[in-house]
Structure formats: structure tokens, C-alpha cells
């Protein structure tokens, strides 16, 4: 009986609202790609757009806003002419490195090539 209670407690921890929100955020279309590119360092909008084939301006803007709202990226506006906007991961976003690496390794092993 103790073993069953332990397993139920572990399952509750895995399905907690925080875990669910994190998976929903990171699992949105293009979000993983944005994070992967920013793991290499800060980027301007057009650099992100060029590094992620197939993403539209509108979707990139939406994902950047979501990630900024979640505290995973920071948007820096550098004055000048023209104004320069740079996006970079926050400490919280950078901590996704291990998770992103693990997903990449899993995908290399188990996901078929092409679609």
C-alpha cells in the first residue's frame, strides 16, 4: 500500500499545474525554435526571422511577446537611428538549455526524418 501511495504522490507532482503550464508554453508552435536560437546568444528580430525557416513575422512577434511575458526572454531597446531592439534569454530562459538538449537528443533517436 505504501508503494501505491508513493507512486500516486509522484504522479501528482508530475501533473502539477506548473508542469502543465510549462509544457504548454514550451510546446507551442515555434517556441522551441525561438528558444534554441536564443540559447546561442542575443539576436535582433530579423536575425531570429532568418534563423527560423518558415516562421512568419506575426507569429515570431507573438511568440516573443509570450516568452517575454513568461519571463523567459528580455527585450532591450537601444536608442539610435534606427532604434535597435535585441532579444535575449533571461536566467530562467537560459536554464532551459538542459531540457532543450535532452529533447534534441530524444528527437535524434526517436523521431523520423521528414513529415
N, C-alpha and C positions, 0 to 999 in steps of 0.2 A: 504494500500500500504506500509506503514512503516513497518508493521509486516512482509510482504514478503521480504523486503529488509534486515531486521534484520535476518530472517531465512537464506537467501542466504549468508549473511556475516558469519554467524555461520558455515554453511556448508563449505564455502571456508576455514575457519580456521581448520575444522576437516580433510579436504583433502589436506592440505598443503604438500609440498614436504618433509618437516622434519618428519611429522607424517608418511607419506608413507614409507620413508627410515627406520624409527624406527620399524614399523610393519614388514617390510621385513627382517630386521636384526634379531629381536627377534623371528620372526615366522619361521625361518629356522629350518630344522630338527635337533634335539639335542641341539640347542642353549638354549632353555628354561631349559632343564635338566642341562646343564653345569652351567648356572647362578644359578639355585636352589641349587645345591651342593655347589657352592662357596659362597652363602649367609650365609652358616654355618661357613665359615672361609677358610683360605688359604689351598690349597691342592697341593700335588705333582701329576705329570701326572698319575702314576699308581693308586693313590688313586681316582682320577677322573674316570679313566677307570673302576675301581672296583665298584664305586658308581653308574655308569650309565649302567645298563644291556643292552646289545645289540649294544652298540656303538663300532665301530672299532677304532684301533689306528690311522688310516689315517683320519677318519672323526673327531675324537677328536682333532687331530693336526690342521686340517683345521679350525674347529670352534674356537679353542683357538687363532689362528692367526687372524681370522676375528674380534673376540672380542677385542683382543689387538690393532689391527689397528683402531677400532672404539673408543678406549679409555675407554672401559668398564672393562678390566682386565689388570693387570700388571704382567709381568713375571720377577721373581727375580732369578738370578743365584748366588748360594752361593758356593764359591770355596771350594775345598777339594777333597778328593779321596774316592768315586766318587763325581763328581760335583752334587750338589743338585739344582734342579730347582723347584721353588714354584710359583703357580699362585694364585692371589687374586684379588678381585674386587677393582676397583678404587672407588672414591667417586661417580662418575657418575654411575658406575655399581651397587653400594650399594643402590642408590636411586631407583632402580627398585624393591626393596623389596615390596612396597605398590602395585605396578602393578602386581607383581607375586602372591602376596597374593590374590588380587582381582580375578585374572584369576583362581587360585586354588579353591577359593570359588565358583565361577561361574561353574567351571567344576564339582565340587562335586554335585552341584544342578541339572545341565542340561545335562551332558554328560553321555551316557550309559556306563556301565561297560563292558569291553571286546570289541573285534572287530572282 
